[in-house]
Amino acid sequence: MITGIDALAFAGPAGYLDMSDLACARGVDPAKYLNGLGQRRMAIATPCEDTVTMAVDAGARALAGFDVDPAEIGTLIVGTETGVDHSKPVAVYVHELLKLDQRCRTFETKHACYGAMAGLTASMDWIASGRARGRKALVIASDIARYGLNTPGEPTQGAGAVAMIVSEKPRLLGIDPSRIGDYTRQVMDFWRPLYSKYAFADGHYSIQCYLDALVGARADAVGECVDLLDSLAACLYHVPFVKMAFKAHQRQLEIEHGGVVSRDHNESWQVLKDSYQRLVAPWLSLNADIGNIYTGSLFLTLIDLLRQQASALAGREVSLFSYGSGCGATFCIGRIIDGAERWRGALDPSAQLQARRRLSIDEYEALVHASETSDSLEALDPASFGLHGGVYYTGTRDHCRQYTHA
Ligand code: CAA
């Protein structure tokens, strides 16, 4: 049985910050953010847009866009680093707001940016076990990446959700259960203590941990295989910032070449640049426009690939690498399903992104400060942030979060 991804949809906040504006405000050469990190824009959430509302928006788009009846969903998993309660899962709010059946298993997974991949593979296991009885799983990655003003992590923020429907007859991507590899190691590279809205990161160390995890998870998935890249149509990575995908691809090439690939070796550097242009770079434009969405960022690259090349690459294999700080990782191989191009309209978030509003630095900083206290405010008005036509967080009354169609 080939299980995998049957539907995919993105949803994100209505506002974004241009990276050149941020660079100018911070006195940094814009080339550092644009070329050094590879980012163009980053999505910024208002206090009324949280992990729940973005997950509901993405989930509704996946269900409607791919003609899936909510009654078919037998498992709902929300992978997130940005939960809204220490106890109550984001998933149970989403379950109510999407009007899913009560005969549905619902829970939240947390492992930094890895939660959605954990949900995806758990859903595949649920289907393969026979327990699904023909039903589908809805797995939603939803996060707001917050590092705080004037920190090194600030240009690597973002916000958004990706919803995936997982089924035994996937219409987009089949995943080979015999080539899924895992990696776990306790490291302090990125974390967010219970008392903090902002992540702490040992930035350069986190890059090293990511690359070590890639080596470990890949070896678990495909062993000592040294010509994997030749057989692939694309390599999809977790993308905290676009340049990270280049570093990851460099490491994969080093594994296959059995030595260092660096600028100092002209020939190997050219091979890397060509391979990156062919297998990685074409699918990074959504990440560059949205920023780091933690659990969903790997799946944004998959949306980007499918909206552009589903027809040309039908039947071809791609690799997927998910990394969650702390750390946990999975490397796996998927195959693009014949006919996936039919769903291009449902997948493509271009219209949403074009409708976003460019925020000024003052507006962005005001939203950051407003979000610090929004969990305890009694009444929030989405219209005051220019929001309408969706489900929004409207404040906490008697310690209960309120979600309203506005
Ligand atoms: N023009 C062009 N490029 C420039 C430049 C300029 N004027 N100035 C600097 N650069 C380049 C640098 O050379 C560097 O590129 P290379 O890595 O290829 O050498 C790049 O811009 C970044 O410069 P720095 O390393 O000096 O940047 P920094 O020290 O300010 O921090 C960071 C970068 C560590 C990524 C920081 O933004 C950070 O801590 N981010 C959060 C942590 C993170 O994203 N970690 C990723 C791995 S962990 C993970 O993946 C989980 C997750 O989602 C968080």
Boltz pocket constraint, residues with backbone or C-beta under 6 A from the ligand:
constraints:
  - pocket:
      binder: B
      contacts: [[A, 29], [A, 31], [A, 32], [A, 35], [A, 36], [A, 37], [A, 112], [A, 113], [A, 152], [A, 153], [A, 154], [A, 155], [A, 156], [A, 189], [A, 190], [A, 201], [A, 202], [A, 203], [A, 204], [A, 206], [A, 207], [A, 210], [A, 238], [A, 239], [A, 240], [A, 241], [A, 243], [A, 244], [A, 292], [A, 294], [A, 323], [A, 324], [A, 325]]
      max_distance: 6.0
